[in-house]
């Protein structure tokens, strides 16, 4: 006779990789992951992409990637950084412009490259591309699907399920005993 038991978030997390929708806030996600956001060691495996993808405005995407990787204790060459930016469809010309000149999609894509440079297994996007064009959402969707090959888990933190679904995210099961 088998007994049904409630699966914990950690058990679900370890068994399921991919792109997921999370309705609650980033603090709740950090708690569900068992991450104390004040613990720098725990954060070394999680990249959080803030709403709007703000970057160091006077620096280039190359400089932003280099600085972010250093925060995670990783030194990256210019060639590695350019390859990472190309992987997320940032052309070399844009990679050499000031970040303040980039549109929201290019800033978010730079953050994806930064997460790759930091070699984190978990990426959390906070309200990505709210109100943006369908073309930008389609492009981000494709790149997020490709990014699941490098990052084991990508969470889209969004208040609206439709927004997350348009990016290809799957809903975190509500049966885990956590608010989703």
N, C-alpha and C positions, 0 to 999 in steps of 0.2 A: 504494500500500500504506500503510495507516494504522498508526501505532505507538501502542500503549497506553502511557500514562505515568501515574505516580502523581500524583494531584491533591493539591496542598498544601492545608493548612487555609485559608490566606489566600485562595487561588483559590476554594475551596468557599464560604467566608464571603462573598466579594464577589458570588457568583452566586446565593446562597440567602438569602432573608430568612424571617422567621417565628419560630415558637416551637419550641425545640429542647431535648432532654435531654442533659445532660453528666454522666457518671458520676464522672469524676475531680474533684479539688478545684479550688477557685477559682484557686490558684496555677498549676495546669496550664492552665486555661482562659486565664488572663492571658498565659501563655507562648505558647499556640497563637495567640492574637490578636496577638501581638507587642507586648504592653503590659508595660512595666516598671512594676510597681505603685508604685514609689517616684517615678515621673515624674508630677508633677501635671498636665502638659499632656496626656499620654496618657490620664489618668483622666477628663479633662473630657468625654469622649464615652461613658463607661461609668458606669452607676449600679448599685451592688451592694446588694441587699436582704438584710441579715443574717437568719439563722435566727431566727424568732420576731418579726421586725420591730421591734426595740427602737427607741424614740424618746426624745426629751427628755421625761421623764415629767411634769414640772411645766408644760410648755408645751402649747399646743393643737396640733392638726394644722395649723391655719393658720400658727402660729408656726414649726412644724417645716418646713413647705414653704418659708416665706420664708427661713429660715436656710439650708436646703439649696441653694436657688436662688442665694443670695449666695455660697456656697462655689464655685459654678460661674461667678461673675461676672455673674449675672443678677438684676436688680431686678424684682420682680413686685408688682403691685397686689393689694389684698385681693380685688377682683372677679375677677382672673385666678386667684387661688388658690382661691377658692370655686368657680369654674367647673371647675377641675381636680379638686377634691375631689368635686364632684357627678358628674363624668364617671366616677369610679370608685365611685360609689354610697355616698359618705360624706354623710349628710344634714347640713344646716346645724347642727342641734342637736349632733350628734356632733363636728362640726368646731370647735365652741366649747368642748368639754369638755377637761379635762386628758388628755393622751395616756395617762397611767397608768390611766385609767378605761376605755380601749378594749380590746376583745377582740383576739386574735391576727389574725384576718382583717381587722379594721378597721385595725390597725397596718400590715399588709402593704399594704392598699389605700392607706393614707396614703403609704407609700413609693412606690407606683406614681404617685400624684399628684406626689410630690416629684421623681421622675425626669422626669415631664412638664414640671414647672416648670424643671428644669435643662436641658431640651431635649437629653437624651442619646439617641444612636441605639441604644445597646446597654444592655440591662437584664439583670442576673444575679441570680436568686433562689436563695438558699442554703437547701435543705431546707424549702421552703414548706409550711406546714400539715401537717406530719407528725402523724398521729394525730388529725386534726380530723374533724368530721362530713362526711358526703357532701354535705350541703347547702352547707357552706362551700367545699368543693372545687369543686362545680359552679359556684358563684358566681364563684370565682377563675378557673376555666377560662374562663367567658364573658368576664370582664373582661380576661384575658390575650389572648384572641383579638381583642378590640376594640383592645387596646393595640398589637398588631402593625401597626395602621394608622399609629401615631405613631412607634414605635420600630422600626427596621429588623430588629433581632435581639433576641430574648428567650431567655435560656438558663435552664433549670431545672437547678441542680446538685443531684442527688439520688443516693443510693446505690442506690435501688431503682427499676428501670424502671417498675414498676406505678404508683408514686407519680407519676412524671413523665407517664406516659401518661394517668393520670386527670385531669391538667390540660391535656391536649391537645398535649403536646410530642411532637415527632418525634425519633427517635434520630439523633445526628450519625453519619454513615457511618463505620464502622470502617476503611474502605479508605483513609482519609486519612493513614495512617501515624502516628496519634496514639492514645493510650490513651483509649478511651471506655467 
